[in-house]
Amino acid sequence: MEEREKKRSVVPFGPQHPVLPEPIHLDLVLEDEKVVDVIPSIGFIHRGLEDLVKKRDFNEYVYVAERTCGICSFGHGLGYVEAVEKCMNVEVPIRAKYLRTIWSEMARIHSHLLWAGLMADAFGFENLFYQCWRLREKNLDLVEMTTGGRLIYSVNKVGGVLKDITPDMQKVILNNLSELEAELRDVYKTFMTDYSVQERTRGVGVLTKEQVHDLGCCGPYARASGVARDIRQLGYEAYGELDFEPVVSNDGDNYARCDVRLREVFQSIDLIRQAIAKIPNGELSVPVKGNPDGEAFIRIEQPRGEAIYYVEGNGTKFLNRFRLRTPTFANIPGMCETMKGCSYADIPLLVVTIDPCISCTER
Amino acid sequence: MSAKFTPKETIRVIEKDGLLREVMAMKSRGMRLSQACASYKDGKYELSYSFSDDKTLDYETLRVVCDLADRIPSIHDFYSCASFYENEMRELFGVKIELIEPDYHNKLYRIKAETPFLPEDAKAEQKKQEQEISLSGADSDLDLAQAAADEKLASGKKEEK
């Protein structure tokens, strides 16, 4: 049978689309229903936040850094203050390190459950979406109890933290996390064993370990392809005192990404328990004198992956440069690669599986 | 207790002419491109290309300090994911990076202002340095290569139409 000539057509996808949580535009080059090339473009919400560091006192800028994004808010504040502290050789009290670790893991639980809900919504399983976001609320209640905010924590400062988690709060956290964990087991089981979920995720959007390396991907997206890299293993804050291993899967498809992120929620619950069991008494912060001079790179493991913070001081209260490389920025090339050869109908899922945060990416 | 890493973190200043050679060496050592960024300091650009070793978590940064009108080659041939970083450096700071692939032509972030992160006095200095280079005829090879790439892109768009 003579093969029918395939004509190519370009279909614009985004920046506004029902499945897109944030604005990104893709030009999809199609042959019939098959995607053969993808040209991404961003630039719809660039705010120039990095340049604002020249006009804000380095202590005030913590609040700007936190507002880079709603979901990764705590991590951005943490990465920025860590970079400034490294620049100024400030040693943070141990209790503050534990508190930062606990809040970091709460942020991870929040981010991963939010993502799981969006993923369920993307493959049309609305009930699963509701369940994920219902569980997310339990975690947000803990965040609100300990920080006063639900998304923007505003507890980091250069030299330590502004708030404490009292013993009473610790009991509530442990109790609520146990409830969350029990209910999450059902959600995890549905993601991993439900026929309709597997139909949309198994073998779709495969990224190999080699591609992950060549394309510079990071975070759960990379770990789902068998790359056992987790920046928390650097031991920053209290992570060096806690027992954990990177959560890894080897299939590199959408299913593996669901598996890794949901198992990381269980891991975060475990890390919070360990941190609460080991948290010492002590000061929340140390006084910081002088202004930052010199430069520092800091890497932290945000929920979406490795985030890199660079600060360059000049001896004044205004920094010369603040640079933030977000995980989504690193994962977009991988996302485009997974789309090649896939069906057009899989595009929404492939966008969601990188857990895109364009707000962070454009800053 | 988790395996705790004690990675080496270094910043090494290199000549701009040695950039491609050093990046190729990083690639052959299996290093991953973590980030690339520009900053402006004391009348010069500081370009930082950071690489990670995924086994040891070592972090090495190559630093190129160059004049405002210096032409910098793209590292796309070694790291295909460098495009966004290079487009960003050129759009925000005006770094003259040549032969970026794909090239967003200073519209990655769709900013109306030209090189918004570069101070005004530096922009004037950059133009002055560019004029001096154009009068001396230096970098003509790179100009020709960039012109050829632009022409190829334009002819490709015509064919699509």
Interface residues (C-beta under 8 A of the other chain):
Chain A: I39 S41 I42 G43 F44 H46 G48 E50 D51 H213 D214 L215 G216 V227 R229 I231 Q233 L234 G235 Y239 G240 E241 L242 D243 F244 E245 E295 F297 R299 E306 I308 Y310 E312 N320 R321 R323 R325 F329 A330 I332 P333 E362
Chain B: M1 S2 A3 K4 F5 P7 E9 I11 G30 R32 L33 S34 Q35 C37 S39 Y40 K41 S48 S50 D54 L57 Y59 T61 Y79 S80 C81 S83 F84 P102 Y104 K107 L108 Y109 R110 I111 P116 F117
